[in-house]
Amino acid sequence: MKQIVHLNEQIKDEVASIEVKCMEIGRKLQNMYENDFRSLGETFIIELVRERKGKPARIEELFLDGYESYLEIGVEKNEVYFPNGYIPIWKCKQEMFHHVGCVISFSLEALEVKLKQLIDEIYEDHRRELEEK
């Protein structure tokens, strides 16, 4: 994560844009892997989560203490949701006398590669578990 100490409207717009692009990558990969997980009897889910101190948050709260956004990867099986991993996108915290933000430090292309690796690992783990039963 790359630390940002001068939070302004330009940074807010950039972070909001990054969140949207991450959400688009998540949707693309969810569609790509959907059938693989369906063959295991699971529903595959990737979603952008925005929260502040553990509660749902809005994009307008981006610079408030405790705000964080991340891509969460999970599966739903028998109507029960199981989170399997997450990748942080943005986090804002209060330090001394000002707010500091931390944003994802790798490119969107690298994020997609990392997500694919994580999804492949989750899929293989779930496939093996199913075979062992």
SEKE-923434 format. One record per atom (N, C-alpha, C, CB): chain; atom name; x, y, z. Coordinates in pm, whole numbers, always signed. Glycine has a CB too. Layout:
N
+--------+-------+--------+--------+--------+
| chaine | atome |      X |      Y |      Z |
+--------+-------+--------+--------+--------+
|      A |    CA |      X |      Y |      Z |
...
+--------+-------+--------+--------+--------+
END
This chain:
133
+--------+-------+--------+--------+--------+
| chaine | atome |      X |      Y |      Z |
+--------+-------+--------+--------+--------+
|      A |     N |    +85 |   -118 |     +0 |
|      A |    CA |     +0 |     +0 |     +0 |
|      A |     C |    +90 |   +124 |     +0 |
|      A |    CB |    -97 |     +0 |   +123 |
|      A |     N |    +51 |   +221 |    -80 |
|      A |    CA |   +126 |   +345 |    -90 |
|      A |     C |    +58 |   +450 |     -1 |
|      A |    CB |   +134 |   +393 |   -238 |
|      A |     N |   +137 |   +515 |    +84 |
|      A |    CA |    +83 |   +612 |   +178 |
|      A |     C |    +69 |   +749 |   +112 |
|      A |    CB |   +173 |   +622 |   +302 |
|      A |     N |    -44 |   +816 |   +139 |
|      A |    CA |    -71 |   +950 |    +86 |
|      A |     C |   -106 |  +1039 |   +204 |
|      A |    CB |   -187 |   +949 |    -20 |
|      A |     N |    -31 |  +1147 |   +221 |
|      A |    CA |    -53 |  +1235 |   +337 |
|      A |     C |   -127 |  +1363 |   +301 |
|      A |    CB |    +80 |  +1270 |   +401 |
|      A |     N |   -126 |  +1403 |   +175 |
|      A |    CA |   -195 |  +1525 |   +133 |
|      A |     C |   -323 |  +1486 |    +61 |
|      A |    CB |   -104 |  +1614 |    +40 |
|      A |     N |   -431 |  +1477 |   +138 |
|      A |    CA |   -559 |  +1435 |    +82 |
|      A |     C |   -633 |  +1558 |    +28 |
|      A |    CB |   -644 |  +1361 |   +189 |
|      A |     N |   -671 |  +1551 |    -99 |
|      A |    CA |   -743 |  +1661 |   -162 |
|      A |     C |   -845 |  +1605 |   -262 |
|      A |    CB |   -644 |  +1759 |   -233 |
|      A |     N |   -916 |  +1690 |   -331 |
|      A |    CA |  -1020 |  +1647 |   -425 |
|      A |     C |   -963 |  +1562 |   -538 |
|      A |    CB |  -1092 |  +1768 |   -482 |
|      A |     N |   -843 |  +1595 |   -585 |
|      A |    CA |   -781 |  +1517 |   -692 |
|      A |     C |   -757 |  +1373 |   -644 |
|      A |    CB |   -648 |  +1582 |   -738 |
|      A |     N |   -705 |  +1358 |   -525 |
|      A |    CA |   -681 |  +1225 |   -468 |
|      A |     C |   -814 |  +1152 |   -451 |
|      A |    CB |   -607 |  +1235 |   -332 |
|      A |     N |   -916 |  +1223 |   -403 |
|      A |    CA |  -1048 |  +1163 |   -384 |
|      A |     C |  -1101 |  +1108 |   -517 |
|      A |    CB |  -1148 |  +1267 |   -325 |
|      A |     N |  -1088 |  +1188 |   -623 |
|      A |    CA |  -1134 |  +1144 |   -755 |
|      A |     C |  -1053 |  +1024 |   -805 |
|      A |    CB |  -1123 |  +1259 |   -856 |
|      A |     N |   -921 |  +1026 |   -782 |
|      A |    CA |   -836 |   +915 |   -825 |
|      A |     C |   -872 |   +786 |   -751 |
|      A |    CB |   -687 |   +951 |   -803 |
|      A |     N |   -891 |   +795 |   -620 |
|      A |    CA |   -924 |   +677 |   -542 |
|      A |     C |  -1062 |   +624 |   -584 |
|      A |    CB |   -922 |   +710 |   -390 |
|      A |     N |  -1158 |   +714 |   -603 |
|      A |    CA |  -1291 |   +671 |   -647 |
|      A |     C |  -1282 |   +601 |   -782 |
|      A |    CB |  -1388 |   +793 |   -656 |
|      A |     N |  -1199 |   +652 |   -871 |
|      A |    CA |  -1179 |   +591 |  -1003 |
|      A |     C |  -1114 |   +453 |   -990 |
|      A |    CB |  -1093 |   +682 |  -1091 |
|      A |     N |  -1016 |   +442 |   -902 |
|      A |    CA |   -950 |   +312 |   -879 |
|      A |     C |  -1050 |   +212 |   -825 |
|      A |    CB |   -831 |   +328 |   -780 |
|      A |     N |  -1134 |   +254 |   -731 |
|      A |    CA |  -1236 |   +164 |   -676 |
|      A |     C |  -1329 |   +113 |   -786 |
|      A |    CB |  -1316 |   +234 |   -566 |
|      A |     N |  -1372 |   +203 |   -874 |
|      A |    CA |  -1462 |   +164 |   -983 |
|      A |     C |  -1392 |    +66 |  -1077 |
|      A |    CB |  -1509 |   +289 |  -1062 |
|      A |     N |  -1267 |    +93 |  -1110 |
|      A |    CA |  -1193 |     +3 |  -1199 |
|      A |     C |  -1172 |   -133 |  -1134 |
|      A |    CB |  -1056 |    +65 |  -1236 |
|      A |     N |  -1146 |   -135 |  -1004 |
|      A |    CA |  -1130 |   -262 |   -932 |
|      A |     C |  -1262 |   -339 |   -933 |
|      A |    CB |  -1084 |   -237 |   -786 |
|      A |     N |  -1372 |   -267 |   -917 |
|      A |    CA |  -1504 |   -330 |   -920 |
|      A |     C |  -1529 |   -392 |  -1058 |
|      A |    CB |  -1615 |   -228 |   -884 |
|      A |     N |  -1489 |   -322 |  -1164 |
|      A |    CA |  -1506 |   -373 |  -1300 |
|      A |     C |  -1422 |   -498 |  -1323 |
|      A |    CB |  -1468 |   -265 |  -1403 |
|      A |     N |  -1300 |   -498 |  -1274 |
|      A |    CA |  -1214 |   -617 |  -1284 |
|      A |     C |  -1279 |   -733 |  -1208 |
|      A |    CB |  -1070 |   -588 |  -1228 |
|      A |     N |  -1331 |   -704 |  -1090 |
|      A |    CA |  -1399 |   -806 |  -1010 |
|      A |     C |  -1517 |   -867 |  -1085 |
|      A |    CB |  -1446 |   -747 |   -879 |
|      A |     N |  -1599 |   -781 |  -1147 |
|      A |    CA |  -1714 |   -831 |  -1224 |
|      A |     C |  -1670 |   -918 |  -1340 |
|      A |    CB |  -1797 |   -713 |  -1276 |
|      A |     N |  -1566 |   -872 |  -1409 |
|      A |    CA |  -1514 |   -947 |  -1524 |
|      A |     C |  -1468 |  -1087 |  -1480 |
|      A |    CB |  -1396 |   -870 |  -1591 |
|      A |     N |  -1392 |  -1093 |  -1372 |
|      A |    CA |  -1342 |  -1222 |  -1325 |
|      A |     C |  -1453 |  -1308 |  -1265 |
|      A |    CB |  -1232 |  -1200 |  -1221 |
|      A |     N |  -1550 |  -1245 |  -1202 |
|      A |    CA |  -1663 |  -1322 |  -1150 |
|      A |     C |  -1736 |  -1391 |  -1265 |
|      A |    CB |  -1760 |  -1230 |  -1071 |
|      A |     N |  -1758 |  -1318 |  -1374 |
|      A |    CA |  -1822 |  -1378 |  -1491 |
|      A |     C |  -1736 |  -1488 |  -1552 |
|      A |    CB |  -1852 |  -1270 |  -1596 |
|      A |     N |  -1605 |  -1466 |  -1552 |
|      A |    CA |  -1513 |  -1562 |  -1612 |
|      A |     C |  -1511 |  -1695 |  -1535 |
|      A |    CB |  -1372 |  -1503 |  -1617 |
|      A |     N |  -1519 |  -1690 |  -1402 |
|      A |    CA |  -1505 |  -1809 |  -1319 |
|      A |     C |  -1640 |  -1866 |  -1271 |
|      A |    CB |  -1419 |  -1777 |  -1199 |
|      A |     N |  -1747 |  -1797 |  -1302 |
|      A |    CA |  -1879 |  -1834 |  -1252 |
|      A |     C |  -1915 |  -1981 |  -1281 |
|      A |    CB |  -1983 |  -1744 |  -1314 |
|      A |     N |  -1895 |  -2025 |  -1404 |
|      A |    CA |  -1930 |  -2163 |  -1440 |
|      A |     C |  -1843 |  -2267 |  -1371 |
|      A |    CB |  -1921 |  -2181 |  -1590 |
|      A |     N |  -1714 |  -2234 |  -1352 |
|      A |    CA |  -1624 |  -2327 |  -1283 |
|      A |     C |  -1676 |  -2357 |  -1142 |
|      A |    CB |  -1481 |  -2269 |  -1276 |
|      A |     N |  -1713 |  -2252 |  -1070 |
|      A |    CA |  -1761 |  -2270 |   -933 |
|      A |     C |  -1901 |  -2332 |   -931 |
|      A |    CB |  -1761 |  -2137 |   -859 |
|      A |     N |  -1981 |  -2298 |  -1031 |
|      A |    CA |  -2115 |  -2357 |  -1039 |
|      A |     C |  -2105 |  -2508 |  -1053 |
|      A |    CB |  -2195 |  -2298 |  -1159 |
|      A |     N |  -2002 |  -2556 |  -1125 |
|      A |    CA |  -1984 |  -2701 |  -1141 |
|      A |     C |  -1953 |  -2768 |  -1007 |
|      A |    CB |  -1870 |  -2730 |  -1242 |
|      A |     N |  -1910 |  -2690 |   -908 |
|      A |    CA |  -1883 |  -2742 |   -773 |
|      A |     C |  -2004 |  -2724 |   -681 |
|      A |    CB |  -1760 |  -2672 |   -713 |
|      A |     N |  -2112 |  -2668 |   -736 |
|      A |    CA |  -2231 |  -2643 |   -655 |
|      A |     C |  -2221 |  -2516 |   -573 |
|      A |    CB |  -2257 |  -2759 |   -565 |
|      A |     N |  -2136 |  -2424 |   -618 |
|      A |    CA |  -2114 |  -2299 |   -543 |
|      A |     C |  -2141 |  -2178 |   -633 |
|      A |    CB |  -1969 |  -2293 |   -488 |
|      A |     N |  -2177 |  -2068 |   -570 |
|      A |    CA |  -2191 |  -1942 |   -640 |
|      A |     C |  -2068 |  -1858 |   -605 |
|      A |    CB |  -2325 |  -1868 |   -602 |
|      A |     N |  -1995 |  -1814 |   -706 |
|      A |    CA |  -1872 |  -1738 |   -687 |
|      A |     C |  -1905 |  -1589 |   -684 |
|      A |    CB |  -1768 |  -1769 |   -799 |
|      A |     N |  -1847 |  -1518 |   -587 |
|      A |    CA |  -1879 |  -1376 |   -569 |
|      A |     C |  -1751 |  -1296 |   -547 |
|      A |    CB |  -1975 |  -1356 |   -451 |
|      A |     N |  -1739 |  -1187 |   -623 |
|      A |    CA |  -1634 |  -1086 |   -597 |
|      A |     C |  -1708 |   -954 |   -585 |
|      A |    CB |  -1522 |  -1082 |   -712 |
|      A |     N |  -1686 |   -884 |   -475 |
|      A |    CA |  -1753 |   -755 |   -461 |
|      A |     C |  -1661 |   -653 |   -397 |
|      A |    CB |  -1881 |   -771 |   -378 |
|      A |     N |  -1685 |   -528 |   -433 |
|      A |    CA |  -1613 |   -418 |   -370 |
|      A |     C |  -1687 |   -384 |   -241 |
|      A |    CB |  -1603 |   -292 |   -465 |
|      A |     N |  -1617 |   -389 |   -130 |
|      A |    CA |  -1675 |   -358 |     +1 |
|      A |     C |  -1619 |   -224 |    +45 |
|      A |    CB |  -1644 |   -470 |   +107 |
|      A |     N |  -1710 |   -134 |    +85 |
|      A |    CA |  -1672 |     -7 |   +144 |
|      A |     C |  -1728 |     -6 |   +285 |
|      A |    CB |  -1724 |   +116 |    +60 |
|      A |     N |  -1639 |    +13 |   +382 |
|      A |    CA |  -1688 |    +18 |   +519 |
|      A |     C |  -1609 |   +119 |   +600 |
|      A |    CB |  -1680 |   -120 |   +583 |
|      A |     N |  -1671 |   +159 |   +707 |
|      A |    CA |  -1607 |   +250 |   +802 |
|      A |     C |  -1631 |   +195 |   +940 |
|      A |    CB |  -1660 |   +397 |   +787 |
|      A |     N |  -1522 |   +157 |  +1005 |
|      A |    CA |  -1527 |    +99 |  +1139 |
|      A |     C |  -1624 |    -18 |  +1144 |
|      A |    CB |  -1567 |   +206 |  +1242 |
|      A |     N |  -1617 |   -104 |  +1041 |
|      A |    CA |  -1696 |   -226 |  +1038 |
|      A |     C |  -1839 |   -213 |   +988 |
|      A |    CB |  -1700 |   -282 |  +1172 |
|      A |     N |  -1880 |    -92 |   +951 |
|      A |    CA |  -2017 |    -70 |   +903 |
|      A |     C |  -2012 |    -23 |   +757 |
|      A |    CB |  -2092 |    +35 |   +991 |
|      A |     N |  -2116 |    -54 |   +679 |
|      A |    CA |  -2118 |    -11 |   +539 |
|      A |     C |  -2096 |   +140 |   +527 |
|      A |    CB |  -2251 |    -50 |   +472 |
|      A |     N |  -2020 |   +180 |   +425 |
|      A |    CA |  -1989 |   +323 |   +406 |
|      A |     C |  -2019 |   +363 |   +262 |
|      A |    CB |  -1840 |   +352 |   +441 |
|      A |     N |  -2025 |   +493 |   +242 |
|      A |    CA |  -2045 |   +550 |   +109 |
|      A |     C |  -1913 |   +609 |    +60 |
|      A |    CB |  -2158 |   +660 |   +110 |
|      A |     N |  -1902 |   +624 |    -69 |
|      A |    CA |  -1780 |   +679 |   -129 |
|      A |     C |  -1750 |   +819 |    -73 |
|      A |    CB |  -1794 |   +686 |   -283 |
|      A |     N |  -1851 |   +892 |    -33 |
|      A |    CA |  -1831 |  +1027 |    +21 |
|      A |     C |  -1752 |  +1026 |   +152 |
|      A |    CB |  -1966 |  +1095 |    +44 |
|      A |     N |  -1743 |   +910 |   +217 |
|      A |    CA |  -1674 |   +898 |   +345 |
|      A |     C |  -1527 |   +861 |   +328 |
|      A |    CB |  -1743 |   +795 |   +431 |
|      A |     N |  -1479 |   +865 |   +208 |
|      A |    CA |  -1345 |   +822 |   +170 |
|      A |     C |  -1233 |   +877 |   +259 |
|      A |    CB |  -1319 |   +863 |    +29 |
|      A |     N |  -1244 |  +1002 |   +302 |
|      A |    CA |  -1138 |  +1064 |   +382 |
|      A |     C |  -1165 |  +1063 |   +532 |
|      A |    CB |  -1118 |  +1206 |   +336 |
|      A |     N |  -1264 |   +988 |   +575 |
|      A |    CA |  -1294 |   +983 |   +718 |
|      A |     C |  -1216 |   +870 |   +784 |
|      A |    CB |  -1447 |   +965 |   +741 |
|      A |     N |  -1182 |   +891 |   +910 |
|      A |    CA |  -1105 |   +792 |   +986 |
|      A |     C |  -1179 |   +658 |   +989 |
|      A |    CB |  -1080 |   +842 |  +1129 |
|      A |     N |  -1108 |   +553 |   +957 |
|      A |    CA |  -1166 |   +419 |   +962 |
|      A |     C |  -1228 |   +371 |   +833 |
|      A |    CB |  -1268 |   +414 |  +1067 |
|      A |     N |  -1231 |   +457 |   +731 |
|      A |    CA |  -1287 |   +414 |   +602 |
|      A |     C |  -1188 |   +319 |   +535 |
|      A |    CB |  -1317 |   +537 |   +510 |
|      A |     N |  -1241 |   +212 |   +477 |
|      A |    CA |  -1157 |   +124 |   +397 |
|      A |     C |  -1241 |    +60 |   +288 |
|      A |    CB |  -1090 |    +17 |   +484 |
|      A |     N |  -1173 |    +30 |   +176 |
|      A |    CA |  -1239 |    -42 |    +67 |
|      A |     C |  -1149 |   -157 |    +27 |
|      A |    CB |  -1270 |    +52 |    -55 |
|      A |     N |  -1213 |   -266 |    -15 |
|      A |    CA |  -1137 |   -383 |    -56 |
|      A |     C |  -1224 |   -471 |   -145 |
|      A |    CB |  -1086 |   -463 |    +67 |
|      A |     N |  -1158 |   -552 |   -225 |
|      A |    CA |  -1229 |   -653 |   -303 |
|      A |     C |  -1235 |   -779 |   -219 |
|      A |    CB |  -1158 |   -679 |   -441 |
|      A |     N |  -1356 |   -828 |   -197 |
|      A |    CA |  -1375 |   -950 |   -121 |
|      A |     C |  -1413 |  -1062 |   -216 |
|      A |    CB |  -1483 |   -932 |    -10 |
|      A |     N |  -1348 |  -1175 |   -198 |
|      A |    CA |  -1372 |  -1293 |   -280 |
|      A |     C |  -1435 |  -1399 |   -191 |
|      A |    CB |  -1240 |  -1345 |   -347 |
|      A |     N |  -1547 |  -1453 |   -235 |
|      A |    CA |  -1613 |  -1554 |   -154 |
|      A |     C |  -1699 |  -1646 |   -238 |
|      A |    CB |  -1695 |  -1490 |    -47 |
|      A |     N |  -1755 |  -1745 |   -173 |
|      A |    CA |  -1848 |  -1836 |   -239 |
|      A |     C |  -1971 |  -1853 |   -151 |
|      A |    CB |  -1780 |  -1974 |   -268 |
|      A |     N |  -2080 |  -1879 |   -217 |
|      A |    CA |  -2204 |  -1909 |   -147 |
|      A |     C |  -2239 |  -2054 |   -179 |
|      A |    CB |  -2320 |  -1811 |   -189 |
|      A |     N |  -2264 |  -2128 |    -74 |
|      A |    CA |  -2302 |  -2269 |    -89 |
|      A |     C |  -2414 |  -2299 |     +8 |
|      A |    CB |  -2179 |  -2364 |    -65 |
|      A |     N |  -2521 |  -2359 |    -42 |
|      A |    CA |  -2639 |  -2389 |    +40 |
|      A |     C |  -2689 |  -2265 |   +113 |
|      A |    CB |  -2606 |  -2499 |   +142 |
|      A |     N |  -2690 |  -2154 |    +41 |
|      A |    CA |  -2739 |  -2025 |    +91 |
|      A |     C |  -2658 |  -1968 |   +208 |
|      A |    CB |  -2883 |  -2039 |   +133 |
|      A |     N |  -2534 |  -2015 |   +223 |
|      A |    CA |  -2444 |  -1963 |   +326 |
|      A |     C |  -2323 |  -1904 |   +255 |
|      A |    CB |  -2401 |  -2076 |   +430 |
|      A |     N |  -2286 |  -1781 |   +292 |
|      A |    CA |  -2174 |  -1712 |   +228 |
|      A |     C |  -2046 |  -1738 |   +307 |
|      A |    CB |  -2201 |  -1560 |   +218 |
|      A |     N |  -1939 |  -1773 |   +234 |
|      A |    CA |  -1808 |  -1797 |   +295 |
|      A |     C |  -1705 |  -1705 |   +230 |
|      A |    CB |  -1766 |  -1946 |   +280 |
|      A |     N |  -1656 |  -1603 |   +302 |
|      A |    CA |  -1549 |  -1520 |   +246 |
|      A |     C |  -1420 |  -1602 |   +239 |
|      A |    CB |  -1528 |  -1391 |   +331 |
|      A |     N |  -1347 |  -1590 |   +129 |
|      A |    CA |  -1223 |  -1667 |   +112 |
|      A |     C |  -1098 |  -1582 |   +103 |
|      A |    CB |  -1234 |  -1752 |    -10 |
|      A |     N |  -1113 |  -1453 |    +82 |
|      A |    CA |   -996 |  -1368 |    +74 |
|      A |     C |  -1036 |  -1226 |    +39 |
|      A |    CB |   -899 |  -1421 |    -29 |
|      A |     N |   -942 |  -1137 |    +56 |
|      A |    CA |   -968 |   -998 |    +17 |
|      A |     C |   -838 |   -929 |    -21 |
|      A |    CB |  -1040 |   -922 |   +131 |
|      A |     N |   -854 |   -824 |   -102 |
|      A |    CA |   -740 |   -743 |   -143 |
|      A |     C |   -774 |   -597 |   -111 |
|      A |    CB |   -706 |   -763 |   -295 |
|      A |     N |   -697 |   -534 |    -22 |
|      A |    CA |   -725 |   -394 |    +15 |
|      A |     C |   -704 |   -299 |   -104 |
|      A |    CB |   -635 |   -351 |   +132 |
|      A |     N |   -792 |   -200 |   -114 |
|      A |    CA |   -782 |    -98 |   -218 |
|      A |     C |   -742 |    +36 |   -156 |
|      A |    CB |   -916 |    -85 |   -296 |
|      A |     N |   -814 |    +80 |    -52 |
|      A |    CA |   -791 |   +210 |    +10 |
|      A |     C |   -823 |   +202 |   +159 |
|      A |    CB |   -877 |   +320 |    -57 |
|      A |     N |   -747 |   +275 |   +236 |
|      A |    CA |   -772 |   +283 |   +380 |
|      A |     C |   -736 |   +423 |   +427 |
|      A |    CB |   -690 |   +173 |   +459 |
|      A |     N |   -819 |   +481 |   +512 |
|      A |    CA |   -792 |   +614 |   +565 |
|      A |     C |   -790 |   +605 |   +718 |
|      A |    CB |   -898 |   +719 |   +516 |
|      A |     N |   -691 |   +668 |   +777 |
|      A |    CA |   -681 |   +665 |   +923 |
|      A |     C |   -632 |   +800 |   +974 |
|      A |    CB |   -587 |   +552 |   +970 |
|      A |     N |   -663 |   +826 |  +1100 |
|      A |    CA |   -619 |   +948 |  +1167 |
|      A |     C |   -481 |   +923 |  +1226 |
|      A |    CB |   -722 |   +992 |  +1278 |
|      A |     N |   -386 |  +1010 |  +1193 |
|      A |    CA |   -253 |  +1003 |  +1253 |
|      A |     C |   -217 |  +1140 |  +1306 |
|      A |    CB |   -146 |   +954 |  +1150 |
|      A |     N |   -192 |  +1145 |  +1434 |
|      A |    CA |   -158 |  +1270 |  +1503 |
|      A |     C |   -262 |  +1378 |  +1470 |
|      A |    CB |    -16 |  +1319 |  +1463 |
|      A |     N |   -228 |  +1473 |  +1382 |
|      A |    CA |   -316 |  +1587 |  +1358 |
|      A |     C |   -379 |  +1590 |  +1220 |
|      A |    CB |   -240 |  +1713 |  +1378 |
|      A |     N |   -364 |  +1482 |  +1144 |
|      A |    CA |   -423 |  +1481 |  +1009 |
|      A |     C |   -457 |  +1337 |   +966 |
|      A |    CB |   -324 |  +1546 |   +907 |
|      A |     N |   -534 |  +1329 |   +860 |
|      A |    CA |   -570 |  +1198 |   +806 |
|      A |     C |   -466 |  +1153 |   +704 |
|      A |    CB |   -711 |  +1203 |   +740 |
|      A |     N |   -443 |  +1023 |   +701 |
|      A |    CA |   -348 |   +964 |   +607 |
|      A |     C |   -421 |   +852 |   +532 |
|      A |    CB |   -219 |   +909 |   +680 |
|      A |     N |   -399 |   +847 |   +404 |
|      A |    CA |   -461 |   +741 |   +324 |
|      A |     C |   -356 |   +644 |   +273 |
|      A |    CB |   -538 |   +801 |   +207 |
|      A |     N |   -398 |   +521 |   +253 |
|      A |    CA |   -311 |   +420 |   +194 |
|      A |     C |   -388 |   +358 |    +78 |
|      A |    CB |   -268 |   +310 |   +299 |
|      A |     N |   -326 |   +357 |    -39 |
|      A |    CA |   -392 |   +307 |   -159 |
|      A |     C |   -314 |   +189 |   -215 |
|      A |    CB |   -406 |   +418 |   -266 |
|      A |     N |   -384 |   +105 |   -286 |
|      A |    CA |   -324 |    -12 |   -350 |
|      A |     C |   -199 |    +33 |   -425 |
|      A |    CB |   -427 |    -83 |   -447 |
|      A |     N |    -91 |    -41 |   -411 |
|      A |    CA |    +36 |     +6 |   -466 |
|      A |     C |    +75 |    -60 |   -598 |
|      A |    CB |   +145 |    -17 |   -366 |
|      A |     N |     -5 |   -153 |   -647 |
|      A |    CA |    +31 |   -214 |   -774 |
|      A |     C |    -71 |   -177 |   -881 |
|      A |    CB |    +41 |   -367 |   -760 |
|      A |     N |    -33 |   -198 |  -1006 |
|      A |    CA |   -117 |   -159 |  -1120 |
|      A |     C |   -244 |   -244 |  -1125 |
|      A |    CB |    -40 |   -172 |  -1251 |
|      A |     N |   -341 |   -197 |  -1201 |
|      A |    CA |   -465 |   -271 |  -1217 |
|      A |     C |   -441 |   -404 |  -1290 |
|      A |    CB |   -568 |   -187 |  -1293 |
|      A |     N |   -343 |   -405 |  -1379 |
|      A |    CA |   -308 |   -530 |  -1448 |
|      A |     C |   -252 |   -631 |  -1347 |
|      A |    CB |   -204 |   -503 |  -1561 |
|      A |     N |   -166 |   -583 |  -1258 |
|      A |    CA |   -109 |   -670 |  -1155 |
|      A |     C |   -219 |   -717 |  -1058 |
|      A |    CB |     +2 |   -596 |  -1077 |
|      A |     N |   -316 |   -630 |  -1030 |
|      A |    CA |   -429 |   -668 |   -945 |
|      A |     C |   -506 |   -784 |  -1010 |
|      A |    CB |   -524 |   -546 |   -921 |
|      A |     N |   -529 |   -773 |  -1139 |
|      A |    CA |   -603 |   -879 |  -1209 |
|      A |     C |   -527 |  -1012 |  -1202 |
|      A |    CB |   -628 |   -839 |  -1355 |
|      A |     N |   -396 |  -1007 |  -1221 |
|      A |    CA |   -314 |  -1129 |  -1213 |
|      A |     C |   -322 |  -1187 |  -1073 |
|      A |    CB |   -167 |  -1098 |  -1252 |
|      A |     N |   -309 |  -1101 |   -972 |
|      A |    CA |   -314 |  -1146 |   -832 |
|      A |     C |   -450 |  -1209 |   -801 |
|      A |    CB |   -286 |  -1028 |   -736 |
|      A |     N |   -557 |  -1146 |   -847 |
|      A |    CA |   -691 |  -1200 |   -825 |
|      A |     C |   -707 |  -1336 |   -892 |
|      A |    CB |   -797 |  -1103 |   -877 |
|      A |     N |   -659 |  -1348 |  -1016 |
|      A |    CA |   -670 |  -1476 |  -1086 |
|      A |     C |   -597 |  -1586 |  -1010 |
|      A |    CB |   -613 |  -1465 |  -1229 |
|      A |     N |   -479 |  -1555 |   -958 |
|      A |    CA |   -403 |  -1654 |   -881 |
|      A |     C |   -481 |  -1696 |   -756 |
|      A |    CB |   -266 |  -1597 |   -842 |
|      A |     N |   -536 |  -1598 |   -687 |
|      A |    CA |   -613 |  -1625 |   -566 |
|      A |     C |   -737 |  -1709 |   -599 |
|      A |    CB |   -653 |  -1494 |   -498 |
|      A |     N |   -807 |  -1673 |   -704 |
|      A |    CA |   -927 |  -1746 |   -745 |
|      A |     C |   -892 |  -1889 |   -784 |
|      A |    CB |   -997 |  -1675 |   -863 |
|      A |     N |   -783 |  -1906 |   -859 |
|      A |    CA |   -740 |  -2041 |   -898 |
|      A |     C |   -711 |  -2127 |   -775 |
|      A |    CB |   -616 |  -2035 |   -989 |
|      A |     N |   -645 |  -2069 |   -675 |
|      A |    CA |   -615 |  -2141 |   -552 |
|      A |     C |   -744 |  -2181 |   -479 |
|      A |    CB |   -527 |  -2056 |   -459 |
|      A |     N |   -837 |  -2087 |   -469 |
|      A |    CA |   -964 |  -2115 |   -401 |
|      A |     C |  -1038 |  -2226 |   -476 |
|      A |    CB |  -1053 |  -1987 |   -393 |
|      A |     N |  -1043 |  -2216 |   -609 |
|      A |    CA |  -1112 |  -2316 |   -689 |
|      A |     C |  -1051 |  -2455 |   -668 |
|      A |    CB |  -1108 |  -2278 |   -839 |
|      A |     N |   -918 |  -2462 |   -675 |
|      A |    CA |   -851 |  -2592 |   -658 |
|      A |     C |   -876 |  -2650 |   -520 |
|      A |    CB |   -701 |  -2577 |   -682 |
|      A |     N |   -872 |  -2566 |   -416 |
|      A |    CA |   -901 |  -2613 |   -280 |
|      A |     C |  -1043 |  -2670 |   -271 |
|      A |    CB |   -884 |  -2498 |   -178 |
|      A |     N |  -1138 |  -2599 |   -327 |
|      A |    CA |  -1278 |  -2644 |   -321 |
|      A |     C |  -1300 |  -2769 |   -406 |
|      A |    CB |  -1372 |  -2531 |   -367 |
|      A |     N |  -1232 |  -2776 |   -519 |
|      A |    CA |  -1244 |  -2894 |   -605 |
|      A |     C |  -1189 |  -3017 |   -534 |
|      A |    CB |  -1170 |  -2871 |   -739 |
|      A |     N |  -1073 |  -3002 |   -470 |
|      A |    CA |  -1013 |  -3113 |   -395 |
|      A |     C |  -1102 |  -3159 |   -280 |
|      A |    CB |   -876 |  -3071 |   -341 |
|      A |     N |  -1159 |  -3062 |   -208 |
|      A |    CA |  -1249 |  -3095 |    -96 |
|      A |     C |  -1368 |  -3177 |   -147 |
|      A |    CB |  -1299 |  -2966 |    -27 |
|      A |     N |  -1421 |  -3141 |   -262 |
|      A |    CA |  -1536 |  -3211 |   -317 |
|      A |     C |  -1497 |  -3354 |   -360 |
|      A |    CB |  -1593 |  -3132 |   -437 |
|      A |     N |  -1377 |  -3369 |   -417 |
|      A |    CA |  -1330 |  -3500 |   -460 |
|      A |     C |  -1306 |  -3594 |   -341 |
|      A |    CB |  -1203 |  -3486 |   -541 |
|      A |     N |  -1263 |  -3537 |   -228 |
|      A |    CA |  -1233 |  -3617 |   -111 |
|      A |     C |  -1358 |  -3669 |    -39 |
|      A |    CB |  -1150 |  -3536 |    -14 |
|      A |     N |  -1471 |  -3610 |    -70 |
|      A |    CA |  -1595 |  -3653 |     -3 |
|      A |     C |  -1649 |  -3779 |    -63 |
|      A |    CB |  -1700 |  -3545 |    -10 |
+--------+-------+--------+--------+--------+
END
